[in-house]
Amino acid sequence: MNTKLRTIIIDDEVNAVNFISSVIEEYCPGLDVVGTAGNVSGGVAVIREKDPDLVFLDVEMPDGSGFDLLQDFPDKAFDVIFITAFNHYAIKAIKYSAVDYILKPVNISEFVEAVKKVIRVRAGDKQSSNESIKVLLENLRTTNPSRLAIPTSDGMEYVNPKEIIRLEADRSYSWLFMTASRKMLVSKHLKEFQDLLSDRYFFRSHNSHLINLKYVRKYIRKDGGYIEMQDGARIPVSRNRKDLFLIHMERFKG
C-alpha cells in the first residue's frame, strides 16, 4: 500500500517546479509528485484530476494568485504550502492564519521542515488545517486581519486581536491576556507577536510587555513610570520608550 502523500506543484517558473521536484525526490521520501501546473487554471484542473494530499502553491501567477485557486476548493481535502518570491502584505495574512509558506529562493532545510509539519498535522487535527485556510482567505480581504491563529496544545484557536489586552514574555513563551478575564500561554516569542501586531494598536512598552493601546487606562509618572491597563495590570515603560508611548497615545485623544 502506497502511504506517500500525493503531491502537486503549481508554479509559473519551470525552474522552480524542477527544483522543488528534485528536493522532494532527494529529501522527502514521504511525498510522491503526481502532477504539476504553471498557472491557476491549470492548477485547478490538475487538482481535480489527481485529488492530491498536498499542494505546493505559488502566490503570484500570470492568470491570478494561489489564493484565487483556493476559492475553487472551499471544502478542500488537501494541505497547502505557499511558495513566493514576494515578502509583502500577503505574507502577513499567511502568518496571521498559521498557514505554512516558503520564500524563494527556497531553503532546503526550511522546505523539509514545512513538509514534516504537514505530515504531523495530517496525523492529528485535519480540521485545523482547513479552518486556517478559511481564515487566510478572510484575512486577505483587509489590510488589518480580523483573526489571529494561536497554536494550542490540542490544535489552533482563532482570536480577534481586538480582544487581546496585553501580552507578556515568559522565556520562550508568551502569555496572552484577553477580555473576559481569559489568558493563554503560547509557545511563541513576544517578538513574533510584535512583528504581526505592530501596525495595529499594539506597542512594545518594555522588553517583556506588548500592550494594546486601546486598553490603556492611565499613565502614572511616579515609580519610574508605568501604565495601568483596564484589567488592572501595571505595566512598566522602558526609559527610552516613554516619549514614544505618549506620542502613540495621542491618536486616542477626542
N, C-alpha and C positions, 0 to 999 in steps of 0.2 A: 504493500500500500504506500502511495506517494504522500508523505506528510509535508512536503515543501510548500511554502506559500506561493500561490500563483501570482506572478508579479508583472506589472505593465509599466513601461517608462514612456512618459509623454513630455516631449521637449522639442522645440523647433530647431535646436542646434544638433546636427548629426554627430559632431564630435562629442558632445555631451552625452548623447544616448550611448555611443560606443564606449565612452569612458565608464559610465555608470554600469553598463553591461559587464565590462571587464572586471570592475571592482566586485560586483556581485558574484561573478564566477570564481574569483580568487579568494574572497574574504567572507562571503555569505552563503555557506552551504545549505542554509535553510530556505533559500529563495530559488525560484525557477522562473526565469523570464519567458513569458508566453506570448508577449506582444509589445509593439512599440507604436508610437504615433508622433507626428510633428506639428500638430495643431489641435485646436479644440474640437472641431467637427470629427476629425479622425480619431481623437481620443474617446469621444462619446461612443463612436461605432465599435472600436476595439474593446472597450469595457463591456458593452452589451454582448459582444460576441464571445469574449473569453471569460467573463464572470470572475474577475481577479479577487485575490485576498488583499493585495497591497498595490497601491499606485504611487509611483514617483511622479510628481506633477509640477511642471514649470509654472511659475506665476504669470509671466507675460509671454504671449504668443501672437503671431500675426493676426489671427482672426478672433482674438479675445483673450481672456485670462483663465487661469486654472479655477478661479472662483466661479466664472461663468459656467465652466464644465460641471462643477459640483451642483449647480442649480438643477441640472438634468437628473440628479440622483438624490432626491430628498430623503429617501429611505435606504441609503447606500448600505451595502453589505461588505464594503472593503475599507481598509485603513488607508490613510494618505500621509505621505511625507512630501512637503513642498520643497522645491529646489528653485532658487532665484539668484540672480546676479545683482539684485537691487535691494539695498537696505533702506527701504522707505516706509511710508505710513502703513503699508500692508503688513510689514514685519511686526509692527506694534500690535496690530489686530490679531496676528497669529500668536504672539506671545501672550496676549491677554486671554486667549482662548485655550492655551496649553496644547496647541497643535504642533507637531514636530516639523521642523524646517531645516534646510541646509543651505548655506550661502555658497555661491560659486566664487572662486574655484573650489571645487569640492575637496574637503579634507577627509582622507580615508578613515582616520580614527573616529571622527565625528559621524561619518556616514555609517560605520559599523555599529556605533553606539546607538544611533537612531533606529537601526534595524532591530537591535537587541531589545530596545524599549518597546517597539511594536509587538514583537513576539511575546514579551512579558504581558503586555496589556491584553493581547488576544487570549492569553491563558486565564485571564481574570475577568474584569468587568468590561465587556464589549460595548455595552450601552453607553459607558462613559465616553468612548471614542466618538460615537455618533452624536452625542449631545455637544461635544466640543466643536465639531464641525458646524452644527446648527448655531452655536454661539458665535463662531467665527463669522459666518455669513451675516448674522445680525449685527455684529460689531463693525463690519466693513461699511455699513450704511451711514456711519457717523464718524467724525474726527475724534470724538470722545466716547470710546467703547462703553457700553452700558452694563456689561457683565464681565467680571474677572474670575477666571478659573483658578481655584485654590486646591492644590493636591492634598488629600486627606489619607488617613491610614487605610480606608476602605474604598477609595475612589477619587472623586472630584466633587467639589462644591462650587457653585457659581454664585458669586457675591456681587451685589451692586456697590461700586466704590463709594457712592454717596452714603452708604450705611457704615463705612469704616470711620471711626472717630480718630484712632491713632494706631501706630504700630511701634513696637518696642523690640530692640535686638536682644537675643538671648543666645550668645555664642554664634553658632552657625544656623540658628533658628530665628524665627520672628514670631512675636505674639501679635495677633490682630485683635483689637478691642473695638467692638461694634455696638450699634444701637441695641436697645432691648437687653442690655447687660450681657451680651454674648461675647465670647472670646475664643480664639483658636490659636493653637501652636502649629506653625507651618515650617517645614524643612527648607526654608529659603533664607538667604542673607537679606538683611534690610536693604542693602544696595540694590538688589534685584527689584524690590518693590519701588524704591526711589526712581529707578530708571523707567519703570512703567507709569508711575503716577505723578511724575514731576510737573507735567504740563496741565494738571488739573488743579485742585486746591490744596495739594499736599506740599509740606515744607519740612526739610530736614533741619530741625532746630538744634540738634545735638547729635553726636556720633551714634547714640543709642536710640534716638527717637525721630520718628516721622509722623507729623501731625496733619490732620485735616483742618485747614484754617476756618472752615465753616463752623467747627465745633469749639472754637476758642471762646471762653467766657470772659477772661480778662488777662492782662499782663501786669505782673507785680514787679516793681523795680528793686525792692529790698532783697536781702539774702543773695545777692549776686544776680538777681533777675530770674523769674520763672513764669511759665504760662499755666494758667488754670483752665482746664478743659471742662466741657459740660458734664463729663462723667465724674468730675471731682478730682481727677488726677492732676498732680503738679509736675509739669514737665520743664526740665532745665533748658536754658538757652545758652549756647556757647558764646563766649565773649565776642568773637569775631562774626557772629551771626545776628546779633541783636538789631543792628541798624537795618539789615536786610529783612528781618522778620517784620519790623514796623512798616517798612515800605510795602511789603506784600499785604499787610493788613489794611492798608489804605483803600484797597479795592472794595472793602466791605462797608465803607462809610456811606451813610444815607441809604 
